[in-house]
Amino acid sequence: MGAEQLWLRPPLWDGRIDLPEPDGAELLLVIAEYEEYAVDGPAPRHSMTSTKTGRKLVVVEHVSIA
């Protein structure tokens, strides 16, 4: 299977961050990645699959930007 055949979700967030004026303090950009998973429990009425999901933190990255 080639990479062109993989289905990838679109980014959950994409944007620009305006930073404050430098004042000598260290600034960190914190990036967190969560994994979604199905949660056990009663499915909604007339549904064949569960629509409840939970999430857990899998990666946190800290990047110094100033």
N, C-alpha and C positions, 0 to 999 in steps of 0.2 A: 504494500500500500504506500503510495507516494504522499508527500506532504500536501499536495494539492487536493487529495481526497479526504483529508481530515476536516472535521467540522469543528470550528472554533467559535466560542461565544464572543460577541463584541465586547469591548472594554466596558466595565461598569462605570468608569469615570474617566473623563479626558478634559483637561482644562488648563488654565493658567493660574498661577499663584502670584499675587502681588506681595512682595516682601517689604518690610519696614525699612526705613533708612538705617544704614549701619550705625551702631552706637558702641561697638566694641564687644557686645555680648555674642556668645556662640549661638548660632541658629542650627537647628536640626530638622531635617525633613524625615518624617517617620512614615514608612509605607507598610501597611499590614495586608496580608492575604488571608482570606478565610475560605474554608471548604464547606460547601453546603451538603447536607445529607438528609435523607428521609427520616422523619420522626415517627416512632411507633405511636399508635393511638387509633381511635375509631375514625374510619374514613367518613367523609360527609355522605349523607344519604344519597342514594342513586349514583354513587361514584365507584368505579372499579379500582381506582388508585388513590393513594393518600396524597393530599395536597399540602400537608404540614411538612415544613422543613426546619432544620436547625442549622447552626453553623459553628465551626470551631476554628480557632486561630491556628494557622499552620506555619506562617513565616512572618517575621517582623524585621524590617531593615531600617537602620538609622544612617542617614547620609548628612554629613556636615556640609553646610552650604555657605557658611560665613566664618 
